């Protein structure tokens, strides 16, 4: 009896040993492995900025000083201070000329002749958006002015015991550069600062930016 069971066990072991581990030819083929998704070509491109990062623009080439002066009713002079701010594309100090011609239209600013009207800091090495600029202004407690450029912001700062100055930030709609208009020491008039900012927006465009970039 024991011999019969032993013989049966040996036959079973032999049959298992001859069974192939390979799937039969009639078995369903395995599904192909999905190919790894390749990143879009656009993902590798650098984000285009209005001006190549690190490229400084000369104020004289960038700003249409005569047109800005006509808009303000004053002859202006310009001082290029771009070297003082390594993070800015341009830093331009606008001065009211000491000698004023009589042919200019009505004066729209309150700054005296020979005084600084404002210092304009131009930033074109980043991509600025209306929501981004607006949120930064709100976070800083500034007032939003949608009537200036694509968006304007006004920050009020105390100047002495009885005066305040107004710093205006504008997103220029054509170039998408950000302008910060910081008034001069004797410029306490918000209307003058806004008028200056608007004159800059009206005279700055992609063509002037392109021409300045080539020099």
N, CA, C and O of each residue as an XYZ file, in Angstrom:
860
protein
N       0.841     -1.201      0.000
C       0.000      0.000      0.000
C       0.873      1.246      0.000
O       0.643      2.189     -0.757
N       1.907      1.227      0.890
C       2.837      2.355      0.969
C       3.561      2.538     -0.346
O       3.791      3.668     -0.776
N       3.921      1.445     -0.989
C       4.635      1.508     -2.260
C       3.791      2.128     -3.344
O       4.297      2.854     -4.200
N       2.459      1.833     -3.307
C       1.572      2.405     -4.319
C       1.473      3.912     -4.191
O       1.520      4.623     -5.195
N       1.334      4.418     -2.953
C       1.266      5.875     -2.727
C       2.589      6.561     -3.087
O       2.603      7.673     -3.615
N       3.704      5.872     -2.788
C       5.006      6.433     -3.109
C       5.169      6.579     -4.612
O       5.691      7.585     -5.091
N       4.716      5.563     -5.363
C       4.811      5.609     -6.813
C       3.957      6.738     -7.379
O       4.375      7.428     -8.310
N       2.764      6.928     -6.822
C       1.880      8.000     -7.282
C       2.505      9.368     -7.040
O       2.398     10.261     -7.881
N       3.164      9.535     -5.878
C       3.811     10.809     -5.541
C       4.949     11.124     -6.484
O       5.125     12.276     -6.880
N       5.737     10.105     -6.856
C       6.862     10.301     -7.774
C       6.378     10.712     -9.158
O       6.975     11.573     -9.805
N       5.283     10.085     -9.609
C       4.730     10.433    -10.921
C       4.248     11.885    -10.926
O       4.455     12.611    -11.899
N       3.598     12.306     -9.822
C       3.099     13.673     -9.730
C       4.237     14.681     -9.738
O       4.131     15.724    -10.384
N       5.322     14.389     -9.032
C       6.484     15.296     -8.994
C       7.099     15.417    -10.376
O       7.478     16.509    -10.799
N       7.200     14.289    -11.083
C       7.762     14.298    -12.429
C       6.919     15.127    -13.378
O       7.452     15.832    -14.235
N       5.595     15.046    -13.226
C       4.696     15.821    -14.120
C       4.819     17.325    -13.873
O       4.802     18.128    -14.806
N       4.946     17.693    -12.572
C       5.120     19.096    -12.242
C       6.441     19.626    -12.762
O       6.507     20.776    -13.194
N       7.460     18.850    -12.736
C       8.773     19.271    -13.199
C       8.805     19.498    -14.692
O       9.593     20.305    -15.185
N       7.952     18.790    -15.418
C       7.940     18.959    -16.872
C       7.043     20.095    -17.335
O       7.066     20.476    -18.505
N       6.250     20.638    -16.411
C       5.345     21.726    -16.775
C       6.140     22.997    -17.030
O       6.926     23.397    -16.172
N       5.971     23.633    -18.150
C       6.731     24.837    -18.515
C       6.183     26.063    -17.797
O       4.971     26.209    -17.638
N       7.082     26.946    -17.366
C       6.677     28.207    -16.756
C       6.238     29.231    -17.794
O       5.627     30.242    -17.448
N       6.549     28.973    -19.077
C       6.211     29.930    -20.112
C       4.723     29.859    -20.422
O       4.131     28.780    -20.404
N       4.107     31.030    -20.711
C       2.687     31.012    -21.042
C       2.452     30.318    -22.371
O       3.303     30.377    -23.258
N       1.314     29.666    -22.520
C       0.973     28.952    -23.750
C       0.760     29.945    -24.871
O       0.488     31.124    -24.644
N       0.889     29.436    -26.093
C       0.758     30.301    -27.254
C      -0.644     30.858    -27.389
O      -0.857     31.850    -28.087
N      -1.596     30.230    -26.729
C      -2.977     30.703    -26.827
C      -3.320     31.737    -25.764
O      -4.430     32.268    -25.756
N      -2.370     32.036    -24.854
C      -2.650     32.994    -23.788
C      -2.710     34.401    -24.367
O      -2.019     34.711    -25.337
N      -3.539     35.250    -23.768
C      -3.690     36.633    -24.242
C      -2.399     37.410    -24.030
O      -1.809     37.332    -22.952
N      -1.945     38.160    -25.036
C      -0.682     38.916    -24.880
C      -0.824     40.009    -23.822
O      -1.902     40.569    -23.621
N       0.294     40.298    -23.150
C       0.299     41.339    -22.135
C       0.149     42.710    -22.792
O       0.721     42.945    -23.856
N      -0.606     43.613    -22.181
C      -0.774     44.958    -22.770
C       0.545     45.700    -22.788
O       1.334     45.551    -21.854
N       0.819     46.498    -23.817
C       2.095     47.239    -23.888
C       2.172     48.286    -22.791
O       1.164     48.856    -22.374
N       3.394     48.523    -22.336
C       3.602     49.529    -21.305
C       3.378     50.920    -21.904
O       3.855     51.210    -23.001
N       2.655     51.774    -21.184
C       2.423     53.135    -21.705
C       3.722     53.904    -21.800
O       4.571     53.820    -20.913
N       3.874     54.662    -22.892
C       5.081     55.456    -23.067
C       5.078     56.651    -22.120
O       4.039     57.260    -21.868
N       6.254     56.971    -21.603
C       6.372     58.125    -20.705
C       6.074     59.397    -21.488
O       6.575     59.591    -22.596
N       5.257     60.253    -20.902
C       4.894     61.500    -21.562
C       6.092     62.439    -21.616
O       6.772     62.656    -20.612
N       6.338     62.985    -22.779
C       7.428     63.931    -22.954
C       6.928     65.335    -22.641
O       5.796     65.682    -22.978
N       7.757     66.136    -22.005
C       7.328     67.511    -21.717
C       7.132     68.290    -23.002
O       7.824     68.056    -23.993
N       6.192     69.213    -22.983
C       5.967     70.068    -24.138
C       7.209     70.897    -24.416
O       7.933     71.304    -23.508
N       7.428     71.131    -25.687
C       8.614     71.915    -26.064
C       8.592     73.293    -25.437
O       9.637     73.849    -25.100
N       7.364     73.857    -25.278
C       7.253     75.191    -24.708
C       7.773     75.260    -23.284
O       8.210     76.313    -22.822
N       7.722     74.117    -22.585
C       8.139     74.116    -21.187
C       9.634     74.387    -21.038
O      10.103     74.777    -19.969
N      10.378     74.172    -22.134
C      11.824     74.357    -22.051
C      12.245     75.754    -22.482
O      13.406     76.130    -22.320
N      11.319     76.516    -23.023
C      11.664     77.853    -23.481
C      11.710     78.833    -22.316
O      10.926     78.726    -21.373
N      12.617     79.771    -22.388
C      12.688     80.809    -21.372
C      11.533     81.794    -21.551
O      11.102     82.067    -22.671
N      11.047     82.314    -20.443
C       9.975     83.296    -20.500
C      10.522     84.600    -21.068
O      11.533     85.120    -20.596
N       9.848     85.117    -22.078
C      10.305     86.347    -22.721
C       9.956     87.549    -21.854
O       8.811     87.704    -21.430
N      10.935     88.390    -21.595
C      10.734     89.616    -20.827
C      10.772     90.808    -21.790
O      11.350     90.695    -22.871
N      10.173     91.937    -21.428
C      10.182     93.095    -22.334
C      11.573     93.507    -22.783
O      11.761     93.926    -23.925
N      12.549     93.391    -21.892
C      13.948     93.695    -22.193
C      14.789     92.527    -21.674
O      14.527     92.032    -20.578
N      15.794     92.076    -22.434
C      16.634     90.982    -21.945
C      17.184     91.276    -20.550
O      17.628     92.387    -20.262
N      17.146     90.265    -19.701
C      17.586     90.448    -18.319
C      19.041     90.914    -18.280
O      19.915     90.318    -18.910
N      19.281     91.976    -17.539
C      20.623     92.524    -17.401
C      20.938     93.655    -18.370
O      21.948     94.340    -18.209
N      20.085     93.862    -19.381
C      20.316     94.912    -20.367
C      19.839     96.252    -19.811
O      18.648     96.445    -19.564
N      20.777     97.168    -19.618
C      20.440     98.515    -19.161
C      20.070     99.397    -20.356
O      20.662     99.283    -21.430
N      19.094    100.270    -20.157
C      18.679    101.191    -21.212
C      18.981    102.622    -20.782
O      18.660    103.026    -19.664
N      19.591    103.371    -21.669
C      19.923    104.768    -21.377
C      18.655    105.601    -21.356
O      17.800    105.464    -22.231
N      18.535    106.459    -20.363
C      17.333    107.292    -20.216
C      17.106    108.182    -21.430
O      15.967    108.358    -21.864
N      18.174    108.742    -21.981
C      18.049    109.646    -23.124
C      17.492    108.932    -24.343
O      16.779    109.539    -25.143
N      17.808    107.648    -24.496
C      17.298    106.871    -25.623
C      15.881    106.366    -25.373
O      15.137    106.092    -26.315
N      15.517    106.246    -24.123
C      14.252    105.603    -23.763
C      13.081    106.577    -23.647
O      11.986    106.302    -24.139
N      13.315    107.706    -22.998
C      12.225    108.631    -22.699
C      12.153    109.758    -23.718
O      13.162    110.375    -24.059
N      10.949    110.012    -24.195
C      10.711    111.130    -25.114
C      10.554    112.398    -24.288
O       9.437    112.826    -23.994
N      11.681    112.994    -23.916
C      11.684    114.088    -22.943
C      10.874    115.289    -23.419
O      10.156    115.900    -22.628
N      10.979    115.630    -24.686
C      10.243    116.801    -25.199
C       8.736    116.574    -25.120
O       7.989    117.470    -24.725
N       8.296    115.384    -25.493
C       6.858    115.079    -25.451
C       6.341    115.055    -24.015
O       5.233    115.515    -23.736
N       7.153    114.514    -23.110
C       6.752    114.489    -21.703
C       6.654    115.914    -21.171
O       5.719    116.254    -20.448
N       7.639    116.748    -21.541
C       7.629    118.140    -21.116
C       6.419    118.891    -21.665
O       5.799    119.680    -20.952
N       6.082    118.646    -22.932
C       4.912    119.293    -23.518
C       3.635    118.900    -22.778
O       2.751    119.729    -22.562
N       3.549    117.632    -22.396
C       2.361    117.152    -21.686
C       2.232    117.796    -20.306
O       1.126    117.981    -19.797
N       3.375    118.134    -19.711
C       3.364    118.714    -18.370
C       3.396    120.246    -18.395
O       3.153    120.893    -17.376
N       3.694    120.818    -19.558
C       3.770    122.272    -19.641
C       5.053    122.837    -19.081
O       5.096    123.995    -18.667
N       6.103    122.027    -19.064
C       7.406    122.466    -18.555
C       8.526    121.853    -19.387
O       8.431    120.710    -19.834
N       9.593    122.635    -19.588
C      10.779    122.062    -20.195
C      11.510    121.244    -19.137
O      11.720    121.700    -18.013
N      11.892    120.025    -19.519
C      12.526    119.119    -18.559
C      13.951    118.798    -18.975
O      14.319    118.904    -20.145
N      14.729    118.410    -18.006
C      16.073    117.880    -18.234
C      16.154    116.516    -17.559
O      15.391    116.209    -16.643
N      17.090    115.713    -18.027
C      17.152    114.336    -17.526
C      18.551    114.020    -17.014
O      19.555    114.435    -17.594
N      18.592    113.281    -15.921
C      19.851    112.801    -15.340
C      19.746    111.284    -15.239
O      18.840    110.754    -14.597
N      20.686    110.591    -15.884
C      20.655    109.125    -15.895
C      21.361    108.597    -14.641
O      22.561    108.804    -14.461
N      20.605    107.918    -13.784
C      21.158    107.343    -12.552
C      20.962    105.827    -12.515
O      20.817    105.232    -11.447
N      20.959    105.219    -13.691
C      20.687    103.783    -13.794
C      21.711    102.926    -13.057
O      21.389    101.827    -12.605
N      22.943    103.421    -12.933
C      23.994    102.627    -12.299
C      23.767    102.436    -10.802
O      24.335    101.529    -10.195
N      22.936    103.293    -10.209
C      22.760    103.219     -8.757
C      21.855    102.074     -8.325
O      21.832    101.708     -7.150
N      21.105    101.505     -9.274
C      20.198    100.402     -8.944
C      20.456     99.241     -9.890
O      20.011     99.277    -11.037
N      21.167     98.207     -9.436
C      21.495     97.082    -10.321
C      20.288     96.239    -10.709
O      20.368     95.448    -11.649
N      19.173     96.392    -10.005
C      17.986     95.589    -10.294
C      17.036     96.284    -11.276
O      16.048     95.682    -11.696
N      17.310     97.512    -11.641
C      16.406     98.272    -12.511
C      16.949     98.341    -13.934
O      18.160     98.368    -14.153
N      16.030     98.370    -14.893
C      16.425     98.529    -16.284
C      16.951     99.944    -16.518
O      17.953    100.136    -17.207
N      16.268    100.932    -15.940
C      16.690    102.331    -16.040
C      16.234    103.089    -14.802
O      15.191    102.783    -14.225
N      17.018    104.072    -14.402
C      16.638    105.008    -13.344
C      16.882    106.409    -13.876
O      18.024    106.800    -14.121
N      15.802    107.166    -14.055
C      15.890    108.461    -14.724
C      15.344    109.563    -13.820
O      14.185    109.524    -13.408
N      16.184    110.536    -13.520
C      15.741    111.682    -12.713
C      15.294    112.796    -13.653
O      16.055    113.266    -14.500
N      14.043    113.204    -13.481
C      13.492    114.288    -14.289
C      13.590    115.590    -13.518
O      13.070    115.706    -12.408
N      14.261    116.571    -14.110
C      14.438    117.875    -13.499
C      13.664    118.924    -14.291
O      13.619    118.875    -15.520
N      13.055    119.874    -13.578
C      12.417    121.007    -14.243
C      13.523    122.003    -14.588
O      14.234    122.474    -13.701
N      13.668    122.320    -15.862
C      14.751    123.201    -16.295
C      14.633    124.583    -15.649
O      13.533    125.097    -15.443
N      15.784    125.168    -15.337
C      15.777    126.500    -14.716
C      15.228    127.553    -15.669
O      14.504    128.460    -15.260
N      15.579    127.422    -16.939
C      15.112    128.388    -17.946
C      13.962    127.767    -18.731
O      14.114    126.704    -19.334
N      12.816    128.435    -18.719
C      11.625    127.904    -19.367
C      11.232    128.770    -20.577
O      11.153    129.993    -20.462
N      10.988    128.146    -21.719
C      10.528    128.919    -22.884
C       9.093    129.395    -22.690
O       8.318    128.782    -21.956
N       8.755    130.473    -23.343
C       7.415    131.038    -23.195
C       6.382    130.334    -24.081
O       5.180    130.557    -23.935
N       6.850    129.492    -24.988
C       5.950    128.876    -25.962
C       5.250    127.617    -25.448
O       4.385    127.071    -26.133
N       5.615    127.150    -24.249
C       5.024    125.923    -23.729
C       3.568    126.143    -23.335
O       3.183    127.256    -22.978
N       2.759    125.088    -23.398
C       1.357    125.204    -22.985
C       1.228    125.395    -21.480
O       2.222    125.519    -20.765
N       0.005    125.416    -21.023
C      -0.265    125.680    -19.609
C       0.459    124.701    -18.696
O       0.455    123.492    -18.926
N       1.069    125.238    -17.676
C       1.778    124.417    -16.698
C       0.801    123.523    -15.927
O      -0.231    123.985    -15.439
N       1.152    122.220    -15.827
C       0.280    121.273    -15.136
C       0.915    120.704    -13.866
O       0.351    119.804    -13.243
N       2.069    121.216    -13.485
C       2.740    120.710    -12.289
C       3.088    121.880    -11.370
O       3.135    123.036    -11.792
N       3.326    121.549    -10.111
C       3.568    122.593     -9.108
C       5.037    122.708     -8.703
O       5.363    123.461     -7.786
N       5.915    121.980     -9.365
C       7.330    121.987     -9.004
C       8.017    123.201     -9.617
O       7.810    123.518    -10.788
N       8.832    123.873     -8.818
C       9.502    125.090     -9.271
C      10.625    124.776    -10.247
O      11.141    123.659    -10.280
N      10.993    125.766    -11.034
C      12.106    125.621    -11.968
C      13.393    125.299    -11.216
O      13.676    125.861    -10.158
N      14.163    124.378    -11.792
C      15.425    123.978    -11.181
C      15.292    122.867    -10.147
O      16.300    122.372     -9.642
N      14.065    122.470     -9.827
C      13.842    121.425     -8.824
C      13.592    120.066     -9.500
O      13.241    119.980    -10.676
N      13.789    119.025     -8.707
C      13.523    117.670     -9.214
C      12.019    117.426     -9.280
O      11.299    117.610     -8.299
N      11.570    117.015    -10.440
C      10.163    116.645    -10.599
C       9.914    115.257    -10.014
O       9.031    115.078     -9.174
N      10.696    114.283    -10.462
C      10.524    112.905     -9.978
C      11.683    112.057    -10.483
O      12.362    112.408    -11.447
N      11.890    110.942     -9.813
C      12.814    109.920    -10.291
C      11.985    108.721    -10.730
O      11.179    108.190     -9.966
N      12.197    108.307    -11.968
C      11.426    107.211    -12.547
C      12.298    105.960    -12.605
O      13.370    105.965    -13.210
N      11.832    104.901    -11.976
C      12.531    103.619    -12.015
C      11.751    102.690    -12.934
O      10.582    102.390    -12.692
N      12.416    102.241    -13.989
C      11.790    101.394    -14.998
C      12.279     99.958    -14.831
O      13.482     99.699    -14.820
N      11.337     99.032    -14.704
C      11.677     97.609    -14.546
C      11.072     96.822    -15.696
O       9.852     96.732    -15.834
N      11.955     96.247    -16.529
C      11.501     95.492    -17.708
C      12.159     94.120    -17.787
O      12.139     93.495    -18.847
N      12.738     93.640    -16.695
C      13.428     92.349    -16.712
C      12.575     91.228    -16.140
O      13.077     90.134    -15.885
N      11.310     91.487    -15.940
C      10.388     90.482    -15.412
C       9.063     90.597    -16.155
O       8.802     91.587    -16.838
N       8.238     89.575    -16.011
C       6.916     89.595    -16.619
C       5.917     90.032    -15.554
O       5.644     89.299    -14.604
N       5.380     91.224    -15.724
C       4.432     91.773    -14.764
C       3.007     91.582    -15.287
O       2.749     91.722    -16.482
N       2.090     91.261    -14.377
C       0.689     91.097    -14.729
C      -0.160     92.020    -13.859
O       0.259     92.437    -12.779
N      -1.348     92.328    -14.344
C      -2.247     93.190    -13.577
C      -2.588     92.571    -12.215
O      -2.497     93.262    -11.200
N      -2.981     91.276    -12.161
C      -3.286     90.689    -10.840
C      -2.078     90.700     -9.897
O      -2.222     90.940     -8.698
N      -0.886     90.439    -10.449
C       0.303     90.414     -9.603
C       0.644     91.772     -9.036
O       0.933     91.903     -7.847
N       0.610     92.797     -9.897
C       0.911     94.152     -9.439
C      -0.154     94.631     -8.457
O       0.163     95.262     -7.449
N      -1.406     94.331     -8.753
C      -2.499     94.753     -7.876
C      -2.373     94.128     -6.491
O      -2.546     94.807     -5.479
N      -2.070     92.834     -6.450
C      -1.955     92.159     -5.159
C      -0.797     92.718     -4.346
O      -0.912     92.887     -3.132
N       0.321     93.005     -5.014
C       1.467     93.567     -4.300
C       1.120     94.938     -3.739
O       1.519     95.271     -2.623
N       0.381     95.737     -4.502
C      -0.021     97.058     -4.021
C      -0.953     96.944     -2.821
O      -0.792     97.666     -1.837
N      -1.916     96.051     -2.897
C      -2.856     95.870     -1.789
C      -2.141     95.358     -0.540
O      -2.440     95.781      0.576
N      -1.198     94.444     -0.743
C      -0.431     93.924      0.397
C       0.379     95.030      1.065
O       0.628     94.978      2.269
N       0.790     96.030      0.288
C       1.568     97.136      0.834
C       0.721     98.284      1.340
O       1.251     99.319      1.744
N      -0.608     98.108      1.322
C      -1.491     99.155      1.816
C      -1.633    100.339      0.881
O      -1.973    101.436      1.324
N      -1.378    100.140     -0.413
C      -1.472    101.232     -1.385
C      -2.883    101.297     -1.975
O      -3.622    100.313     -1.978
N      -3.228    102.475     -2.470
C      -4.512    102.662     -3.141
C      -4.367    102.290     -4.614
O      -3.393    102.674     -5.262
N      -5.332    101.545     -5.137
C      -5.304    101.113     -6.532
C      -6.024    102.134     -7.398
O      -7.113    102.599     -7.063
N      -5.394    102.475     -8.523
C      -5.976    103.431     -9.462
C      -6.032    102.771    -10.842
O      -5.018    102.737    -11.539
N      -7.186    102.248    -11.253
C      -7.290    101.588    -12.564
C      -7.222    102.544    -13.732
O      -7.172    102.101    -14.880
N      -7.220    103.835    -13.480
C      -7.189    104.819    -14.561
C      -5.801    105.138    -15.062
O      -5.661    105.861    -16.048
N      -4.757    104.618    -14.409
C      -3.376    104.865    -14.829
C      -2.817    103.617    -15.509
O      -2.674    102.574    -14.870
N      -2.498    103.720    -16.810
C      -1.951    102.582    -17.524
C      -2.867    101.381    -17.432
O      -4.089    101.522    -17.395
N      -2.264    100.180    -17.395
C      -3.059     98.974    -17.167
C      -3.539     98.919    -15.729
O      -4.603     98.374    -15.435
N      -2.741     99.491    -14.836
C      -3.092     99.573    -13.415
C      -2.114    100.519    -12.735
O      -0.918    100.514    -13.027
N      -2.637    101.327    -11.830
C      -1.799    102.240    -11.065
C      -1.995    102.025     -9.578
O      -3.062    101.599     -9.136
N      -0.975    102.316     -8.820
C      -1.039    102.227     -7.363
C      -0.417    103.486     -6.772
O       0.554    104.023     -7.306
N      -0.983    103.946     -5.674
C      -0.506    105.169     -5.033
C      -0.174    104.873     -3.571
O      -1.000    104.363     -2.814
N       1.061    105.208     -3.199
C       1.485    105.026     -1.806
C       1.786    106.388     -1.194
O       2.566    107.169     -1.739
N       1.172    106.654     -0.079
C       1.353    107.924      0.610
C       2.404    107.760      1.695
O       2.320    106.851      2.521
N       3.403    108.653      1.689
C       4.465    108.598      2.689
C       4.576    109.968      3.360
O       4.416    111.004      2.715
N       4.849    109.953      4.649
C       4.976    111.193      5.406
C       6.293    111.890      5.074
O       7.345    111.254      5.014
N       6.223    113.197      4.859
C       7.411    113.998      4.574
C       7.419    115.196      5.518
O       6.854    116.245      5.208
N       8.060    115.032      6.664
C       8.078    116.103      7.651
C       6.793    116.131      8.463
O       6.018    115.175      8.468
N       6.589    117.239      9.143
C       5.441    117.358     10.045
C       4.143    117.698      9.317
O       3.059    117.344      9.779
N       4.251    118.374      8.196
C       3.034    118.885      7.568
C       2.858    118.500      6.109
O       1.930    118.976      5.455
N       3.726    117.650      5.588
C       3.637    117.292      4.165
C       3.578    115.775      3.986
O       3.957    114.997      4.860
N       3.090    115.405      2.824
C       3.091    113.998      2.400
C       3.535    113.937      0.951
O       3.272    114.855      0.173
N       4.205    112.860      0.591
C       4.561    112.617     -0.802
C       3.799    111.386     -1.279
O       3.351    110.557     -0.487
N       3.668    111.297     -2.600
C       2.901    110.196     -3.183
C       3.754    109.494     -4.238
O       4.163    110.091     -5.233
N       4.006    108.220     -3.993
C       4.777    107.403     -4.925
C       3.786    106.617     -5.784
O       2.934    105.897     -5.264
N       3.907    106.762     -7.089
C       2.961    106.144     -8.017
C       3.654    105.024     -8.790
O       4.716    105.221     -9.380
N       3.036    103.855     -8.775
C       3.510    102.709     -9.553
C       2.519    102.451    -10.676
O       1.309    102.428    -10.448
N       3.028    102.256    -11.887
C       2.165    102.060    -13.051
C       2.658    100.866    -13.869
O       3.857    100.716    -14.106
N       1.723    100.024    -14.294
C       2.037     98.971    -15.257
C       1.738     99.526    -16.646
O       0.582     99.764    -16.995
N       2.801     99.729    -17.437
C       2.651    100.342    -18.758
C       2.038     99.310    -19.716
O       2.593     98.222    -19.873
N       0.910     99.630    -20.355
C       0.159     98.615    -21.099
C       0.824     98.115    -22.377
O       0.616     96.963    -22.758
N       1.617     98.949    -23.048
C       2.205     98.550    -24.325
C       3.461     97.709    -24.137
O       3.598     96.649    -24.746
N       4.377     98.178    -23.298
C       5.639     97.465    -23.085
C       5.535     96.404    -22.001
O       6.338     95.470    -21.976
N       4.564     96.528    -21.106
C       4.390     95.660    -19.926
C       5.517     95.850    -18.918
O       5.784     94.971    -18.099
N       6.175     97.004    -18.984
C       7.170     97.354    -17.973
C       6.469     98.005    -16.786
O       5.365     98.534    -16.908
N       7.133     97.953    -15.638
C       6.602     98.595    -14.439
C       7.372     99.884    -14.189
O       8.603     99.895    -14.168
N       6.625    100.970    -14.002
C       7.227    102.266    -13.728
C       6.919    102.669    -12.298
O       5.777    102.561    -11.852
N       7.923    103.129    -11.584
C       7.730    103.677    -10.246
C       8.161    105.137    -10.295
O       9.328    105.445    -10.537
N       7.205    106.028    -10.063
C       7.460    107.473    -10.112
C       7.566    107.984     -8.683
O       6.573    108.073     -7.960
N       8.792    108.318     -8.291
C       9.063    108.778     -6.931
C       9.269    110.297     -6.967
O      10.246    110.755     -7.560
N       8.393    111.087     -6.358
C       8.462    112.548     -6.488
C       9.721    113.139     -5.867
O      10.326    112.559     -4.966
N      10.097    114.309     -6.374
C      11.244    115.020     -5.824
C      10.965    115.552     -4.431
O       9.846    115.454     -3.927
N      11.995    116.116     -3.812
C      11.909    116.551     -2.417
C      10.848    117.624     -2.195
O      10.276    117.707     -1.109
N      10.576    118.452     -3.212
C       9.595    119.531     -3.044
C       8.290    119.257     -3.789
O       7.455    120.149     -3.941
N       8.123    118.041     -4.243
C       6.924    117.689     -4.999
C       5.944    116.956     -4.076
O       6.061    115.750     -3.859
N       4.998    117.691     -3.551
C       4.022    117.123     -2.617
C       2.640    116.937     -3.258
O       1.693    116.513     -2.595
N       2.542    117.250     -4.520
C       1.247    117.286     -5.186
C       0.966    115.959     -5.901
O       1.682    115.588     -6.831
N      -0.070    115.256     -5.466
C      -0.421    113.967     -6.078
C      -0.782    114.138     -7.545
O      -0.416    113.308     -8.378
N      -1.497    115.209     -7.864
C      -1.895    115.432     -9.258
C      -0.681    115.575    -10.169
O      -0.694    115.099    -11.304
N       0.369    116.229     -9.673
C       1.592    116.385    -10.468
C       2.263    115.040    -10.728
O       2.746    114.777    -11.829
N       2.286    114.201     -9.707
C       2.916    112.886     -9.846
C       2.112    112.013    -10.806
O       2.681    111.307    -11.638
N       0.792    112.065    -10.687
C      -0.055    111.278    -11.588
C       0.064    111.774    -13.030
O       0.088    110.980    -13.971
N       0.138    113.084    -13.188
C       0.282    113.653    -14.527
C       1.606    113.220    -15.149
O       1.669    112.921    -16.342
N       2.665    113.186    -14.334
C       3.973    112.712    -14.803
C       3.892    111.254    -15.209
O       4.395    110.870    -16.265
N       3.260    110.441    -14.375
C       3.121    109.015    -14.677
C       2.334    108.804    -15.966
O       2.697    107.959    -16.783
N       1.259    109.567    -16.152
C       0.453    109.423    -17.355
C       1.223    109.852    -18.594
O       1.098    109.224    -19.645
N       2.020    110.916    -18.486
C       2.837    111.364    -19.615
C       3.852    110.295    -20.012
O       4.124    110.110    -21.199
N       4.408    109.596    -19.037
C       5.352    108.511    -19.321
C       4.648    107.368    -20.036
O       5.177    106.809    -20.997
N       3.448    107.021    -19.563
C       2.675    105.949    -20.194
C       2.324    106.312    -21.633
O       2.380    105.465    -22.525
N       1.965    107.566    -21.852
C       1.538    108.005    -23.186
C       2.681    108.050    -24.190
O       2.449    107.935    -25.394
N       3.910    108.215    -23.714
C       5.043    108.382    -24.643
C       5.928    107.142    -24.748
O       6.746    107.049    -25.663
N       5.779    106.199    -23.839
C       6.601    104.991    -23.869
C       5.857    103.897    -24.630
O       4.681    103.645    -24.369
N       6.542    103.249    -25.568
C       5.915    102.163    -26.316
C       6.975    101.136    -26.704
O       8.152    101.289    -26.379
N       6.543    100.093    -27.402
C       7.453     99.012    -27.769
C       8.548     99.492    -28.720
O       9.682     99.019    -28.653
N       8.215    100.417    -29.592
C       9.209    100.921    -30.548
C      10.347    101.651    -29.832
O      11.520    101.438    -30.140
N       9.993    102.513    -28.875
C      11.034    103.231    -28.137
C      11.868    102.258    -27.310
O      13.075    102.439    -27.150
N      11.216    101.232    -26.790
C      11.924    100.228    -26.006
C      12.899     99.447    -26.903
O      14.032     99.166    -26.511
N      12.441     99.110    -28.094
C      13.271     98.363    -29.043
C      14.474     99.194    -29.494
O      15.595     98.689    -29.556
N      14.235    100.466    -29.807
C      15.326    101.336    -30.262
C      16.367    101.528    -29.165
O      17.572    101.513    -29.420
N      15.876    101.711    -27.930
C      16.807    101.888    -26.817
C      17.612    100.630    -26.563
O      18.768    100.701    -26.148
N      17.000     99.470    -26.812
C      17.682     98.188    -26.573
C      18.789     97.948    -27.578
O      19.743     97.228    -27.283
N      18.682     98.537    -28.762
C      19.676     98.333    -29.810
C      20.924     99.185    -29.614
O      21.943     98.952    -30.264
N      20.850    100.160    -28.731
C      21.988    101.081    -28.553
C      22.872    100.651    -27.393
O      23.872    101.308    -27.102
